[in-house]
Amino acid sequence: MGTACNCEDCNDRELEECEVNYEGRADIADIFDCSEEWETMIQCRIDEGHCDNDSWVTDEECNGDSEDYSDCVDDASSEELLDLD
């Protein structure tokens, strides 16, 4: 988060917004038992990302990890919807 904000020259409010968003998404990952996929995706974005014209980008290096995380949440949320009995 800090690295991306350093690249994007975030002000204090934007940094706080980023942190709150991250924490909320981490909570969602935990609720759906997708924390491992979430952490792998975030670590890839940290490790592989770089600053390009004041934007933090990961090109295509992390697409697989992002898809794994999305699939995990989608699968878990579908199971929750089917288990409404």
C-alpha positions as CSV (number, residue, x, y, z in Angstrom):
1,M,0.0,0.0,0.0
2,G,2.7,2.5,1.0
3,T,4.8,1.7,-2.0
4,A,1.9,2.3,-4.4
5,C,1.0,5.5,-2.6
6,N,4.6,6.7,-2.7
7,C,4.5,6.1,-6.5
8,E,1.1,7.8,-6.9
9,D,2.0,10.6,-4.5
10,C,-1.1,10.0,-2.3
11,N,-2.0,12.6,0.3
12,D,-2.9,11.5,3.9
13,R,-6.6,11.0,3.1
14,E,-5.9,8.9,0.0
15,L,-3.5,6.7,2.0
16,E,-6.0,6.2,4.7
17,E,-8.7,5.3,2.1
18,C,-6.3,2.8,0.6
19,E,-5.6,1.2,4.0
20,V,-9.3,1.0,4.8
21,N,-10.0,-0.6,1.4
22,Y,-7.2,-3.1,1.9
23,E,-8.4,-4.0,5.4
24,G,-12.0,-4.5,4.1
25,R,-10.9,-6.7,1.2
26,A,-8.7,-8.7,3.5
27,D,-11.7,-9.2,5.8
28,I,-13.8,-10.4,2.8
29,A,-11.0,-12.9,1.9
30,D,-11.0,-14.2,5.5
31,I,-14.8,-14.5,5.5
32,F,-14.7,-16.6,2.4
33,D,-11.7,-18.6,3.5
34,C,-9.6,-17.1,0.7
35,S,-6.9,-15.5,2.9
36,E,-4.1,-17.5,1.3
37,E,-5.1,-16.5,-2.2
38,W,-5.5,-12.9,-1.1
39,E,-2.0,-12.8,0.5
40,T,-0.4,-14.4,-2.5
41,M,-2.0,-11.9,-4.9
42,I,-1.0,-8.9,-2.7
43,Q,2.5,-10.2,-2.3
44,C,2.8,-10.6,-6.1
45,R,1.6,-7.0,-6.6
46,I,4.3,-5.8,-4.1
47,D,7.1,-8.0,-5.5
48,E,6.3,-7.5,-9.2
49,G,4.8,-4.1,-9.3
50,H,6.6,-1.0,-10.4
51,C,5.9,2.7,-10.8
52,D,5.0,3.8,-14.3
53,N,3.9,7.4,-14.9
54,D,2.8,7.9,-11.3
55,S,0.7,4.7,-11.3
56,W,1.5,1.4,-9.6
57,V,1.3,-1.4,-12.2
58,T,2.0,-5.1,-12.3
59,D,1.6,-5.7,-16.0
60,E,0.5,-9.3,-16.4
61,E,2.8,-11.0,-13.8
62,C,0.0,-11.3,-11.2
63,N,-2.9,-12.2,-13.4
64,G,-2.9,-15.8,-12.4
65,D,-2.9,-14.9,-8.7
66,S,-5.7,-12.4,-9.1
67,E,-7.7,-15.0,-11.0
68,D,-7.1,-17.6,-8.2
69,Y,-8.3,-15.1,-5.6
70,S,-11.4,-14.1,-7.6
71,D,-12.2,-17.7,-8.3
72,C,-11.9,-18.5,-4.6
73,V,-14.3,-15.7,-3.6
74,D,-16.7,-16.5,-6.4
75,D,-16.8,-20.2,-5.5
76,A,-17.2,-19.5,-1.8
77,S,-20.0,-16.9,-2.3
78,S,-21.8,-19.3,-4.7
79,E,-21.7,-22.0,-2.0
80,E,-23.1,-19.5,0.5
81,L,-26.0,-18.6,-1.8
82,L,-26.8,-22.3,-2.4
83,D,-26.7,-23.1,1.4
84,L,-29.5,-20.8,2.5
85,D,-31.6,-23.5,4.1
